């Protein structure tokens, strides 16, 4: 059995972060490290903190962005 990690940069249905992002409904938010992730009324994922405000259109893109950003910290 292979161990997976948040930093693998590959979306996994077994990854708790990926699952939480997948379950976000429009208007809902969650905190991931220093990032607030909000699913806006258009279904886009807004990622923001004091230094960045970015937007991703898919769960996979949002997940990959967060993994890279957290790894760079």
C-alpha positions as CSV (number, residue, x, y, z in Angstrom):
1,X,0.0,0.0,0.0
2,X,1.4,3.4,-1.0
3,X,1.1,6.4,1.4
4,X,-0.5,9.5,-0.1
5,X,0.1,13.1,1.0
6,X,-1.4,16.5,0.5
7,X,1.7,17.4,-1.3
8,X,1.5,14.8,-4.0
9,X,-0.2,17.4,-6.3
10,X,-2.6,14.8,-7.6
11,X,-6.3,14.9,-6.8
12,X,-7.4,11.8,-5.0
13,X,-10.9,10.8,-4.1
14,X,-9.4,9.4,-0.8
15,X,-7.7,12.7,0.1
16,X,-9.7,14.6,2.8
17,X,-8.9,18.0,1.4
18,X,-10.1,16.9,-2.1
19,X,-13.3,15.5,-0.6
20,X,-14.0,18.7,1.4
21,X,-13.4,20.8,-1.8
22,X,-15.7,18.5,-3.8
23,X,-18.5,18.9,-1.2
24,X,-18.4,22.7,-1.1
25,X,-21.7,24.1,-2.3
26,X,-22.2,27.6,-3.7
27,X,-21.9,30.2,-1.0
28,X,-20.0,27.9,1.3
29,X,-16.4,28.5,2.5
30,X,-13.7,26.6,4.3
31,X,-10.2,27.4,5.7
32,X,-7.2,25.5,4.4
33,X,-4.0,26.6,6.2
34,X,-4.0,30.4,5.7
35,X,-6.4,30.3,2.7
36,X,-10.1,30.9,2.7
37,X,-11.7,28.9,-0.2
38,X,-15.2,29.9,-1.2
39,X,-17.4,28.4,-3.9
40,X,-19.1,31.5,-5.4
41,X,-22.5,31.8,-7.0
42,X,-21.0,30.9,-10.4
43,X,-19.5,27.6,-9.0
44,X,-15.9,28.9,-9.2
45,X,-13.5,28.4,-6.3
46,X,-12.1,31.6,-4.9
47,X,-8.9,31.2,-3.0
48,X,-7.8,34.1,-0.9
49,X,-5.6,35.2,2.0
50,X,-3.7,38.4,2.9
51,X,-1.4,38.0,-0.1
52,X,-3.5,36.5,-2.9
53,X,-7.0,36.4,-4.4
54,X,-7.2,33.8,-7.1
55,X,-10.0,31.8,-8.8
56,X,-10.1,28.3,-10.2
57,X,-12.9,26.7,-12.2
58,X,-12.5,23.0,-11.1
59,X,-12.0,21.1,-7.9
60,X,-8.8,19.6,-9.4
61,X,-7.4,23.0,-10.2
62,X,-8.2,24.4,-6.8
63,X,-6.7,21.3,-5.1
64,X,-3.5,21.5,-7.1
65,X,-3.2,25.3,-6.4
66,X,-3.6,24.7,-2.6
67,X,-1.1,21.8,-2.6
68,X,1.6,23.9,-4.4
69,X,0.9,27.0,-2.2
70,X,1.1,25.1,1.0
71,X,4.3,23.3,-0.1
72,X,6.0,26.6,-0.9
73,X,5.4,28.0,2.6
